[in-house]
Amino acid sequence: MEETLTLKLYSPLTAELETQADYDAYYDEPDMVQLYGGDLVYYQDAILEGIAREQLPDDAGRGLMAYFSGPDSVNQKVVSLKPTVEIVHGKLYGVAECEVKEFLTKAEMSALKDYCSGQYSDGWGEGFEQCPRATGDGELYVHFWQSEGFFLKTKQELERSLQKNRGESR
């Protein structure tokens, strides 16, 4: 087996928590609480269980890379892409965990990020956010992609961004 490197691409997570699952009035809406990265740390296990349940048998080896149709060089270098979550500085982030055979060029990294963004917005992530995750507090709807403020960053890019933001808030 060829040796691989792990490349992680971090993205913000948001969710809604449906705290009133039973409502009987026709026009009554359930109570939805908006949650962000820091709030979601508490729900990490439920989210990870949901990700595990969403894995298709075809995905087992390559994960989301099984559906990649971009540049051949990216497809050859990236062995697998699997969604997960990870806590960084007290916030839960979405993570595209990639096993790569070799470092990607800037253009290849851009293509990989574009593909991942598309999977989060219209592919895997769209299906994932429509399935509630049962928690002791209610039903959790998790979003790996958002229309505003979305990004995909390597660990170094994320750390630089967080460090810059901490410096600006002083």
GROMACS elastic network, one bead per residue, 0.5 to 0.9 nm:
[ bonds ]
;  ai    aj funct       b0    kb
    2   101     6  0.75789   500
    3   100     6  0.87753   500
    3   101     6  0.68506   500
    4    79     6  0.81630   500
    4    99     6  0.58745   500
    4   100     6  0.53288   500
    4   102     6  0.72605   500
    5    98     6  0.81300   500
    5    99     6  0.56051   500
    5   100     6  0.52311   500
    5   101     6  0.63458   500
    5   102     6  0.71084   500
    5   103     6  0.83098   500
    6    97     6  0.68878   500
    6    98     6  0.56653   500
    6   100     6  0.62780   500
    6   101     6  0.89971   500
    7    96     6  0.81313   500
    7    97     6  0.60239   500
    7    99     6  0.62033   500
    7   100     6  0.68770   500
    7   103     6  0.89768   500
    7   154     6  0.74622   500
    7   155     6  0.85070   500
    8    95     6  0.61420   500
    8    96     6  0.56231   500
    8    98     6  0.59952   500
    8    99     6  0.86576   500
    8   153     6  0.81220   500
    8   154     6  0.58982   500
    8   155     6  0.66390   500
    9    94     6  0.81071   500
    9    95     6  0.54286   500
    9    96     6  0.50122   500
    9    97     6  0.65675   500
    9    98     6  0.79516   500
    9   113     6  0.79100   500
    9   116     6  0.89425   500
    9   152     6  0.56064   500
    9   153     6  0.51325   500
    9   155     6  0.68829   500
    9   158     6  0.89192   500
   10    85     6  0.85832   500
   10    86     6  0.85799   500
   10    93     6  0.61407   500
   10    94     6  0.56540   500
   10    96     6  0.65923   500
   10    97     6  0.87152   500
   10   151     6  0.76714   500
   10   152     6  0.52874   500
   10   153     6  0.51080   500
   10   154     6  0.61347   500
   10   155     6  0.69068   500
   10   158     6  0.72167   500
   11    93     6  0.56575   500
   11    95     6  0.63051   500
   11    96     6  0.82440   500
   11   144     6  0.70846   500
   11   145     6  0.77403   500
   11   150     6  0.67367   500
   11   151     6  0.54379   500
   11   153     6  0.66761   500
   11   158     6  0.88872   500
   12    36     6  0.80869   500
   12    37     6  0.67165   500
   12    91     6  0.89006   500
   12    92     6  0.77035   500
   12    93     6  0.51403   500
   12    94     6  0.60041   500
   12    95     6  0.88469   500
   12   143     6  0.86713   500
   12   144     6  0.68468   500
   12   145     6  0.74840   500
   12   146     6  0.81563   500
   12   149     6  0.79877   500
   12   150     6  0.64395   500
   12   151     6  0.70041   500
   12   152     6  0.81483   500
   13    35     6  0.85775   500
   13    36     6  0.62319   500
   13    37     6  0.56026   500
   13    40     6  0.79398   500
   13    85     6  0.88101   500
   13    91     6  0.89621   500
   13    92     6  0.68403   500
   13    93     6  0.54578   500
   13    94     6  0.57617   500
   13   142     6  0.71838   500
   13   143     6  0.58247   500
   13   144     6  0.52505   500
   13   145     6  0.71398   500
   13   146     6  0.80894   500
   13   150     6  0.88440   500
   14    34     6  0.74508   500
   14    35     6  0.56401   500
   14    37     6  0.64017   500
   14    39     6  0.89272   500
   14    40     6  0.77447   500
   14    93     6  0.89405   500
   14   141     6  0.85294   500
   14   142     6  0.60517   500
   14   143     6  0.52448   500
   14   144     6  0.69955   500
   14   145     6  0.80752   500
   14   146     6  0.77288   500
   15    33     6  0.82224   500
   15    34     6  0.59831   500
   15    35     6  0.50374   500
   15    36     6  0.65053   500
   15    37     6  0.87708   500
   15    40     6  0.78009   500
   15   129     6  0.83507   500
   15   140     6  0.66567   500
   15   141     6  0.52550   500
   15   143     6  0.56061   500
   15   144     6  0.86987   500
   16    32     6  0.57939   500
   16    33     6  0.53692   500
   16    35     6  0.58362   500
   16    36     6  0.88345   500
   16   139     6  0.81867   500
   16   140     6  0.58483   500
   16   141     6  0.51973   500
   16   142     6  0.67449   500
   16   143     6  0.85395   500
   17    31     6  0.80031   500
   17    32     6  0.53435   500
   17    33     6  0.50321   500
   17    34     6  0.65739   500
   17    35     6  0.72263   500
   17   132     6  0.89007   500
   17   137     6  0.77505   500
   17   138     6  0.62280   500
   17   139     6  0.55920   500
   17   141     6  0.63563   500
   17   142     6  0.86778   500
   18    21     6  0.62377   500
   18    30     6  0.63264   500
   18    31     6  0.56506   500
   18    33     6  0.65848   500
   18   132     6  0.89268   500
   18   137     6  0.81895   500
   18   138     6  0.54451   500
   18   139     6  0.50078   500
   18   140     6  0.63632   500
   18   141     6  0.79866   500
   19    30     6  0.70868   500
   19    31     6  0.54845   500
   19    32     6  0.62234   500
   19    33     6  0.73107   500
   19   137     6  0.63993   500
   19   139     6  0.68806   500
   19   140     6  0.88501   500
   20    23     6  0.68811   500
   20    29     6  0.87398   500
   20    30     6  0.51906   500
   20    31     6  0.53280   500
   20    32     6  0.77862   500
   20   138     6  0.71962   500
   20   139     6  0.87512   500
   21    30     6  0.62756   500
   21    31     6  0.80159   500
   21   138     6  0.69778   500
   21   139     6  0.74119   500
   22    30     6  0.75366   500
   23    26     6  0.84028   500
   23    28     6  0.66295   500
   23    29     6  0.72842   500
   23    30     6  0.65046   500
   24    27     6  0.85861   500
   24    28     6  0.71021   500
   25    28     6  0.50395   500
   25    29     6  0.83243   500
   26    29     6  0.84147   500
   29    32     6  0.84876   500
   35    38     6  0.80041   500
   35    39     6  0.55829   500
   35    40     6  0.64975   500
   36    39     6  0.53286   500
   36    40     6  0.60554   500
   36    91     6  0.81259   500
   36    92     6  0.81310   500
   37    40     6  0.51365   500
   37    41     6  0.67819   500
   37    87     6  0.85518   500
   37    90     6  0.80222   500
   37    93     6  0.62566   500
   38    41     6  0.58341   500
   38    42     6  0.83917   500
   38    87     6  0.88092   500
   38    89     6  0.89578   500
   38    90     6  0.59566   500
   38    92     6  0.61337   500
   39    42     6  0.65858   500
   39    43     6  0.80443   500
   39    91     6  0.74511   500
   39    92     6  0.79506   500
   40    43     6  0.51868   500
   40    44     6  0.64900   500
   40    47     6  0.89789   500
   40    91     6  0.72121   500
   40    92     6  0.58350   500
   40    93     6  0.87140   500
   41    44     6  0.53061   500
   41    45     6  0.87199   500
   41    86     6  0.86494   500
   41    87     6  0.68456   500
   41    90     6  0.73401   500
   41    91     6  0.61893   500
   41    92     6  0.52110   500
   41    93     6  0.88786   500
   42    45     6  0.78885   500
   42    46     6  0.88735   500
   42    92     6  0.88945   500
   43    46     6  0.54061   500
   43    47     6  0.62835   500
   43    48     6  0.87216   500
   43   135     6  0.76475   500
   43   140     6  0.85622   500
   44    47     6  0.51840   500
   44    48     6  0.61406   500
   44    49     6  0.86327   500
   44    85     6  0.72157   500
   44    86     6  0.79907   500
   44    87     6  0.84981   500
   44    92     6  0.73992   500
   45    48     6  0.50665   500
   45    49     6  0.61211   500
   45    50     6  0.85624   500
   46    49     6  0.51275   500
   46    50     6  0.62179   500
   46    51     6  0.87388   500
   46   133     6  0.64459   500
   46   134     6  0.72396   500
   46   135     6  0.67731   500
   46   140     6  0.86467   500
   47    51     6  0.62391   500
   47    52     6  0.86859   500
   47    84     6  0.84068   500
   47    85     6  0.77396   500
   47   133     6  0.69608   500
   47   140     6  0.85679   500
   47   142     6  0.76635   500
   48    51     6  0.50487   500
   48    52     6  0.62552   500
   48    53     6  0.86848   500
   48    84     6  0.66288   500
   48    85     6  0.69812   500
   49    52     6  0.51093   500
   49    53     6  0.62763   500
   49    54     6  0.87471   500
   49   133     6  0.85058   500
   50    53     6  0.50880   500
   50    54     6  0.62613   500
   50    55     6  0.89485   500
   50   128     6  0.80426   500
   50   131     6  0.85911   500
   50   132     6  0.86290   500
   50   133     6  0.64145   500
   51    54     6  0.51170   500
   51    55     6  0.65861   500
   51    83     6  0.72486   500
   51    84     6  0.69007   500
   51   128     6  0.78212   500
   52    55     6  0.55017   500
   52    84     6  0.89332   500
   53    56     6  0.81329   500
   54   124     6  0.86443   500
   54   127     6  0.88426   500
   54   128     6  0.72823   500
   55    58     6  0.82574   500
   55    59     6  0.62291   500
   55    60     6  0.71749   500
   55    63     6  0.77531   500
   56    59     6  0.51466   500
   56    60     6  0.68890   500
   56    63     6  0.83526   500
   57    60     6  0.55497   500
   57    61     6  0.87456   500
   58    61     6  0.74210   500
   58    62     6  0.81425   500
   58    63     6  0.77192   500
   58    66     6  0.76170   500
   59    62     6  0.56203   500
   59    64     6  0.64077   500
   59    65     6  0.80999   500
   59    66     6  0.64826   500
   59    67     6  0.89882   500
   59    80     6  0.89921   500
   59    82     6  0.86198   500
   60    63     6  0.57512   500
   61    65     6  0.89966   500
   61    66     6  0.82189   500
   61    79     6  0.83156   500
   61    80     6  0.68757   500
   62    65     6  0.52567   500
   62    66     6  0.53747   500
   62    67     6  0.88798   500
   62    78     6  0.87525   500
   62    79     6  0.60661   500
   62    81     6  0.63326   500
   62    82     6  0.77130   500
   62    99     6  0.89719   500
   63    66     6  0.59939   500
   63    67     6  0.84180   500
   63    79     6  0.88655   500
   63    80     6  0.55272   500
   63    81     6  0.52304   500
   63    82     6  0.51139   500
   63    83     6  0.82094   500
   64    67     6  0.58511   500
   64    68     6  0.71507   500
   64    80     6  0.69684   500
   64    81     6  0.53158   500
   64    82     6  0.61693   500
   64    83     6  0.81754   500
   64   116     6  0.83937   500
   64   119     6  0.78956   500
   64   124     6  0.79850   500
   65    69     6  0.86536   500
   65    75     6  0.74371   500
   65    78     6  0.75867   500
   65    79     6  0.73106   500
   65    80     6  0.54597   500
   65    81     6  0.54902   500
   65    82     6  0.81726   500
   66    69     6  0.88737   500
   66    80     6  0.78502   500
   66    81     6  0.86448   500
   68    71     6  0.87114   500
   68    74     6  0.89768   500
   68    75     6  0.69721   500
   68   115     6  0.73635   500
   69    72     6  0.79907   500
   69    75     6  0.78940   500
   69   115     6  0.87030   500
   70    73     6  0.86039   500
   70    74     6  0.72241   500
   70    75     6  0.72328   500
   70   111     6  0.70681   500
   70   112     6  0.82135   500
   70   115     6  0.77103   500
   71    74     6  0.55169   500
   71    75     6  0.65501   500
   71    76     6  0.88519   500
   71   108     6  0.76554   500
   71   111     6  0.74918   500
   72    76     6  0.60425   500
   72    77     6  0.85678   500
   73    76     6  0.51342   500
   73    77     6  0.61698   500
   73    78     6  0.85420   500
   73   104     6  0.87896   500
   73   108     6  0.73715   500
   74    77     6  0.51562   500
   74    78     6  0.58276   500
   74   104     6  0.74635   500
   74   108     6  0.57500   500
   74   109     6  0.80456   500
   74   111     6  0.76186   500
   74   112     6  0.70515   500
   75    78     6  0.54974   500
   75    79     6  0.73238   500
   76    79     6  0.70774   500
   76   100     6  0.87500   500
   76   101     6  0.80173   500
   77    99     6  0.85937   500
   77   100     6  0.54545   500
   77   101     6  0.50495   500
   77   102     6  0.59691   500
   77   103     6  0.77721   500
   77   104     6  0.74026   500
   78    81     6  0.74782   500
   78    98     6  0.67167   500
   78    99     6  0.59757   500
   78   101     6  0.63399   500
   78   102     6  0.80135   500
   78   104     6  0.86252   500
   78   112     6  0.87488   500
   79    98     6  0.72202   500
   79    99     6  0.53531   500
   79   100     6  0.54626   500
   79   101     6  0.68663   500
   80    97     6  0.78724   500
   80    98     6  0.53472   500
   80    99     6  0.52456   500
   80   100     6  0.72734   500
   81    96     6  0.60743   500
   81    97     6  0.55270   500
   81    99     6  0.67547   500
   81   116     6  0.85010   500
   82    95     6  0.81038   500
   82    96     6  0.56043   500
   82    97     6  0.51881   500
   82    98     6  0.64519   500
   82    99     6  0.88479   500
   83    94     6  0.71448   500
   83    95     6  0.56910   500
   83    97     6  0.60973   500
   83    98     6  0.87702   500
   84    93     6  0.85984   500
   84    94     6  0.60523   500
   84    95     6  0.50838   500
   84    96     6  0.63745   500
   84    97     6  0.69035   500
   85    92     6  0.65374   500
   85    93     6  0.55144   500
   85    95     6  0.51462   500
   85    96     6  0.82484   500
   86    91     6  0.81385   500
   86    92     6  0.55437   500
   86    93     6  0.54583   500
   86    94     6  0.66430   500
   86    95     6  0.66372   500
   87    90     6  0.60075   500
   87    91     6  0.52888   500
   87    93     6  0.61716   500
   87    94     6  0.89675   500
   88    91     6  0.54101   500
   88    92     6  0.63965   500
   88    93     6  0.70558   500
   89    92     6  0.84896   500
   89   162     6  0.89126   500
   93   144     6  0.84764   500
   94   143     6  0.88506   500
   94   144     6  0.59985   500
   94   145     6  0.88988   500
   95   144     6  0.87921   500
   95   152     6  0.86583   500
   96   116     6  0.74582   500
   96   152     6  0.87174   500
  100   103     6  0.70946   500
  100   104     6  0.83171   500
  103   109     6  0.89916   500
  104   107     6  0.78391   500
  104   108     6  0.54881   500
  104   109     6  0.56820   500
  105   108     6  0.50474   500
  105   109     6  0.60698   500
  105   110     6  0.85103   500
  106   109     6  0.51335   500
  106   110     6  0.61895   500
  106   111     6  0.87043   500
  107   110     6  0.50512   500
  107   111     6  0.62496   500
  107   112     6  0.86733   500
  108   111     6  0.50269   500
  108   112     6  0.61456   500
  108   113     6  0.85779   500
  109   112     6  0.50353   500
  109   113     6  0.61013   500
  109   114     6  0.85246   500
  110   113     6  0.51232   500
  110   114     6  0.61023   500
  110   115     6  0.85809   500
  111   114     6  0.50663   500
  111   115     6  0.61473   500
  111   116     6  0.85921   500
  112   115     6  0.51020   500
  112   116     6  0.61250   500
  112   117     6  0.85311   500
  113   116     6  0.50458   500
  113   117     6  0.60107   500
  113   118     6  0.85187   500
  113   152     6  0.64664   500
  113   153     6  0.84624   500
  114   117     6  0.50908   500
  114   118     6  0.61896   500
  114   119     6  0.86693   500
  114   152     6  0.89341   500
  115   118     6  0.50868   500
  115   119     6  0.62342   500
  115   120     6  0.86586   500
  116   119     6  0.50064   500
  116   120     6  0.61416   500
  116   121     6  0.85925   500
  116   152     6  0.83540   500
  117   120     6  0.50777   500
  117   121     6  0.60954   500
  117   122     6  0.83991   500
  117   144     6  0.89469   500
  117   145     6  0.72316   500
  117   150     6  0.88354   500
  117   151     6  0.83152   500
  117   152     6  0.75963   500
  118   121     6  0.51452   500
  118   122     6  0.56456   500
  118   123     6  0.65159   500
  118   124     6  0.86998   500
  118   125     6  0.86199   500
  118   145     6  0.89597   500
  119   122     6  0.55964   500
  119   124     6  0.52106   500
  119   125     6  0.60038   500
  119   126     6  0.78329   500
  120   123     6  0.59649   500
  120   124     6  0.58071   500
  120   126     6  0.63884   500
  120   128     6  0.87575   500
  120   143     6  0.81679   500
  120   144     6  0.57831   500
  120   145     6  0.53946   500
  120   146     6  0.89056   500
  121   124     6  0.77096   500
  121   125     6  0.57102   500
  121   126     6  0.56636   500
  121   143     6  0.87391   500
  121   144     6  0.76496   500
  121   145     6  0.54314   500
  121   146     6  0.75906   500
  121   147     6  0.86413   500
  122   125     6  0.65978   500
  122   126     6  0.52421   500
  122   127     6  0.81143   500
  123   126     6  0.54951   500
  123   127     6  0.67561   500
  123   128     6  0.88177   500
  124   127     6  0.54748   500
  124   128     6  0.61800   500
  124   129     6  0.88179   500
  125   129     6  0.60616   500
  125   130     6  0.86314   500
  125   142     6  0.87917   500
  125   143     6  0.69436   500
  125   144     6  0.60186   500
  125   145     6  0.70557   500
  126   129     6  0.54530   500
  126   130     6  0.65899   500
  126   143     6  0.79364   500
  126   144     6  0.84949   500
  126   145     6  0.83781   500
  127   130     6  0.53400   500
  127   131     6  0.68471   500
  128   131     6  0.56165   500
  128   132     6  0.82226   500
  128   141     6  0.81703   500
  128   142     6  0.72462   500
  128   143     6  0.76686   500
  128   144     6  0.84859   500
  129   132     6  0.71587   500
  129   140     6  0.88776   500
  129   141     6  0.53748   500
  129   142     6  0.50142   500
  129   143     6  0.53331   500
  129   144     6  0.77239   500
  130   141     6  0.66512   500
  130   142     6  0.81270   500
  130   143     6  0.89072   500
  131   140     6  0.84318   500
  131   141     6  0.66323   500
  131   142     6  0.84237   500
  132   139     6  0.54025   500
  132   140     6  0.51656   500
  132   142     6  0.77244   500
  133   138     6  0.83583   500
  133   139     6  0.54952   500
  133   141     6  0.64662   500
  133   142     6  0.80828   500
  134   137     6  0.81203   500
  134   138     6  0.61800   500
  134   140     6  0.63094   500
  135   138     6  0.52392   500
  135   139     6  0.59877   500
  135   140     6  0.68710   500
  136   139     6  0.83437   500
  137   140     6  0.84966   500
  143   146     6  0.68381   500
  144   150     6  0.88107   500
  145   148     6  0.88053   500
  145   150     6  0.63003   500
  145   151     6  0.84564   500
  146   149     6  0.67388   500
  146   150     6  0.54497   500
  146   151     6  0.89072   500
  147   150     6  0.65574   500
  152   158     6  0.85962   500
  153   156     6  0.77131   500
  153   157     6  0.53844   500
  153   158     6  0.55474   500
  154   157     6  0.50943   500
  154   158     6  0.60611   500
  154   159     6  0.85204   500
  155   158     6  0.50946   500
  155   159     6  0.60680   500
  155   160     6  0.85809   500
  156   159     6  0.51446   500
  156   160     6  0.61519   500
  156   161     6  0.85590   500
  157   160     6  0.51845   500
  157   161     6  0.61513   500
  157   162     6  0.86344   500
  158   161     6  0.50706   500
  158   162     6  0.60887   500
  158   163     6  0.84573   500
  159   162     6  0.51043   500
  159   163     6  0.59669   500
  159   164     6  0.84501   500
  160   163     6  0.50836   500
  160   164     6  0.60436   500
  160   165     6  0.85700   500
  161   164     6  0.50895   500
  161   165     6  0.61664   500
  161   166     6  0.86355   500
  162   165     6  0.50671   500
  162   166     6  0.61410   500
  162   167     6  0.85830   500
  163   166     6  0.51246   500
  163   167     6  0.62095   500
  163   168     6  0.87103   500
  164   167     6  0.50834   500
  164   168     6  0.62837   500
  164   169     6  0.87646   500
  165   168     6  0.50878   500
  165   169     6  0.62415   500
  165   170     6  0.89568   500
  166   169     6  0.52025   500
  166   170     6  0.66676   500
  167   170     6  0.56458   500
